[in-house]
Amino acid sequence: MRQFFGKSQTGNLQEAVRGLSKPQLILLLSNSEQFEAHVKKLEALYPNVPSIGCIGMSYDTKVVEKGVGVIAFYDGISAAANVLEEVSVMPVKYIERLKQDVHKINSSSENTVCIDFCTGNDACVLTTVYSVLKHNNISLVGGTGDGGKVSANGKVYQDAVVYALVKNNRGKVKTYKENIYHQMGDYRFIASRTDKANYKIGLLNGMPAKQVYQDILHVTEKEIQTQTFKNPFGKINGDDTCIISIKEVSGNALACFRQVNDSDVLIMLELGDYKAVVRDTIKKIKRDFPQISAVFSVNCLFRYLLFTENHYMDEYLKDMSTLNNHAGLVGYGEHYNNRFVNQSMTCVVFE
């Protein structure tokens, strides 16, 4: 299979798709002002080609911040694209669509991946979607777009998750998740007075969450929103750590980008040697795949901001390009199988 990436920093879709012929699946990554127009025009240019899209920055060796990026797969894949609606209420209502698509392309754990773009309620969405995928051992990689809108097959949806099943007919696929954080000290917190609807943590070990965070890291209230780039919370799930980013201060509580429940056990994380972690990820992928056709990744917005602040983003994309045909999305939350994570990178590699 092959991967195409086209871009326009000014949002010119015709420029972005120049040279794209006979795509079998298209991913549209657009800006909020032009998204709906781009969805409509893309469908007119490539009618009946499965497609999904969202609002967000894209990249290959450079980041497209406000224009449009188009990623397409072709030459040796089978694909199906669709949508589950009403994700804030009952996404399971539409689960038959996913079941039929899995069957339609004769999906296999060795050569099939699910890529999804979501508008929100990610944890519930992933539980629903993965309830189907796990029966076929199909991995999932995806993320949350901006603006509360996504698209599938030429139509824009709100309160929805769109997905694409991609089967590599000429080789295997494998997914990866990268974590550049590790545990700080031996801090352990029991969360309470949480607000699940608004992702708020009221108390940590019986003390106001804001105060606990400030006392440990010696930061002002204004500094908390950027300090989370270096010190997010973590929730241990078996042998894995789920990263929880802080969104903002809310009174004496901390509002996060991921739901925290009463009695959840949290730890404090700190930023590690992210350049070394990236090098290790690239080495691992190259060991697993002597021949790589394409890599699609989702990088968290906070990773993008951290890397940019430290003048590392261009170097990062250059290093990732050594994997061959690397392109992806800057997301507002990352999906990995049935897990909704923050401040991470998830990717799928095609042989």
N, C-alpha and C positions, 0 to 999 in steps of 0.2 A: 504494500500500500504506500501511498504518498500523501504528504501534507502540504497544503498551500497556505501561505500567509500574505495577505495584501493589506495595505494601510493607506490612509490619507489623514494627515494632520489637520486638514481643514474640513474634514467631514464629507469629502467628495466620494460617494460610493462607487461611481463609475471608475474613478482612479484606483480605488481599493481592490476592485475585482479584475483589473486589467490583467489579461493572461490566464484567467481562470476558465478552463474548458472542461466540460463533462464532470462536474463535481457529483459525488454521491451522498455527501452530507455537508452542510454549511453551518458554521457557528458565527453569529453576528454579534459584535461587541461595539456598541454605539454610544453616543452622548444623549443627554436627556432632551435636548432641543430637537434633535433630528431622528430620534429613535423610531417613532411611528412611521415617518416618511421613508426611512431606510428599510424598514420591514416590508412595506408595500412595494418599494422599488425592487428589492432583492427577489421577491416572489415573482415579479414581472420579468426580471432578467433570467431567472432559473425556475420556471414553473414546474411544480411537482417534484422538486428535489427536496428531500427532508431537511428541515432547518430548525434551529433553536437560536434564541438571542436574548440579550439582556443589556442593560445600561452599565457601562464600566470601561475602565482603561484596559488597553491590550498591549502586547509587546511581542517582539522577537529579539532582535539585538538592541532595539530602542523602544521606549515607552510612547504609546499614543495616548496623550492625556485627554484631549477634548475632541478628537476627530472620530474616525471609524476604523475598526480592524475587522478583517474577515479571515477566518480560518476554515479551510475546507479539506475534506478527506476524499481521496479518489483512487482509482486503479487498484482494485482488489479488496474492497470492503463490501459488507452488507450493512444497511442501516435502517433504523426506524426512529421517527421523532413524534412526540405526542405531549400531552399536557394532563396534569391532574389539577382540577379546579377546587375552589373553596378550601384552600389549605388551612385557613384560620379556623375553620369550622369542622369539616369532615373530608379530608383528602381521600380517605379509604373508599368513599362513595364512587370514585372513578378508577379504582385499582384494576378493574377488569381490562382497561385499556393497556396497562403495562403487561399484564399476563398474556394478552393476545400478541403484543409486540415481541415479547421474549420467545414465544412459540413461533412467530412468523419468520424470524431470522435464524431460527434453529440455534439459539445461543448456547455457548459453551464456556465453562470456567477458564479454559486455557486461552481462548482467543476473543472474548467479548468483554466490553466494559460499558458501564452506564455513565454518561456525563449529564449533569443536571445544573440548571440555573433556577434559583428560587427567589420569591419576593419576601419571604419571612416565615415565621413559625417553623424554623428549620428542624428542630429536634423531633417534632411530631411528624413532619414530612419524611425525614430520613427513616424513622421507625416504620412508617407505612410503606415506603418504597422498598426498603430492605427486606420487608416481610416476604416479598416476591423474589427478589434477587438472591436471597440466601439459599433458596431451594435449588438454585442452579449454580451456586457458588460464584456468582457474577459480582465483580468489584464495582465500586462507585467512586467517582471523583467529581467534585463540582463546587459551587459556591453561591453566595447571595449577591444579586445585582443591586444596583442603586435605583431609586425612583419608584419602587413598588410596581414595576412593569417588566414583563418578560414576553417572549414571542415563540410561537411554534407554527411552522408551515404557513407563514404569511399572515398570521393573525396575532394581535396583541392581547395579552391577558393581564389582569390584576388579581391579586390574592391567588397565586397559582405557582406550581412548579412545572417547568418544562424539562423534558429529558430526551436524550438521544442514546439509543443502543447502537454500539459500533462493534461489528464483528470483523476482525482481521482475517481474511481468507488465506493469507500467505504466511502466517506466523503467529506467535503468541503475543499476549499483552500482560502487563503487570503494573500494579499501582504502588505508589510510595507516599509516605508522609514524613515531612522534615520538621524537627523541633530544635530550635536554637537556644532553648532555655533549659536550666537545670534547677534543682531544689536549692533554696537559699536557707542555710542554717537548719535548725530542727523545728521551725515554726509549724504548728498544726492548729487549725482553727475549726471550731464547730459553728456552722452558720445557723442563725435563727432570725426571727422576725423578717423573713424574706417575703418579697412581693413577686410571685412567680409571673404574674401578668406583665410587670414592668421590669423584670430581671434585676430587682434590687436586693442587696444584702443589708439588713438593718443592723444586726449584731454579729460580732465574731468573739467567741468565748465569753459572751455576755456583755461585751463592751461595744460602744458605737463603732461601726466598721470604719468610718472615716478616721476616727481618732487612732484606732489600732494601726491602720496603714501609715498615718503620719508619724506616729511615735517610733515605729520600726525603721522607717526610711528617712526620717528627719526632713520632710518636705512640707511646703506650705499647701494650703488647699488648692491654690491656683496651679501648682505644679503636678497635682495628682494625675491629670489627664494625659500629660506627656510622660510622666514617670512610669506609666503602665507599659510603655515601649520597652523599658528595661526590667520592670518588676510586675508582671501580671500575676494573678493567682493561678493555681493549678489544682485540678481534681484528679486523684489517682483512680484509674480504671484498670484493675488487674496489673499488668506490667507496662501499661501505657499511662501517660499524663495528658489530660485534657487541659488546654490553656484557656483561661477565662480573662478576657480583657476588660478593663474598667472604661466605661463610656463617659461618666460624669459623676460629680458629687450631687447628691440629692438630700439636702438637710444634713443629718448626721449619717445618712446611708450612702452606699455606693451603688450606682446603677451600672450594670455590666452589659456586655454584648451577648451573653449566654446565660440561660436560666440557671439559677442556684436555688436549691430547695432547703427547707428546714432540716437540720441534722446532717447535711452534707459536710464531709470532712475536706477542708481545703489546706493547701500548703502555699508558701510564698516561693515564687520563682525568680531567678535572676538570669540576665543575658549572659550567654557563654561566648566562646570564640566562634562567632557565626561564620567567619571565612573558612575555618577548619571544618566546621560541620558541613558546609556546602561542598567543600572538596571531597569529604568522605562520601556524601550522597552521590556525587558524580562518579567516583571510583566504584561504588557499589553497583550503580546502574550499568556501567561499562563492563563490570565482571559478569553481570547477569545477562547482558545483551551484547555479544560481539558485533552484531549487526543491528543498527537502529534505523528504522524508517522515519519515526516521528516521536516527539514528546509534546504533550499538552499539559500545562500546569496551571494551577490557581495559586497566586500569592496574595496573602492578606494585605489590605491597605496599610495596616500598621507596619508590616515588614517593609513595604514600599517606602513609607515615610522614614522609617529608621535607616534603611539603606541609603536613601537620598540624603538625609541629614548627615550621614557619615561618608558621603561621596563614594559610595560603593555600588550603587545601582547599575551603572554602566559596566563595571567590572564583573558584577554578578551575572548579568545577561550575556556578556562575552564568554564567561566560563561555562554557562549552561549551553551556549551555542555549540560547544565542542561535542555535545551529545547528538548533534545533527537534527536540523529542522525543529528547533524548540520554539514554541509560541504559547501564549496563554492570556489569562485574565487576572486583573487586580480585583479581588473580591472583598466583600464586607463580612466574611465568615466563610470558612472552608468546610467542605464535606469530604468525609473519608469513610466509605462503607456506611455504617449506621451511626457514625459519630459526627457531631457538629463541633468544630474546633475554631479557636481564634489564633491570630498571630502565627500561623503555620503556612507551610507550602504543601500542597498535595499535587500529585501528577500521575499521568498514565504514560507508559512507554510502549510503543508498538515495534515489534520486530520487523 
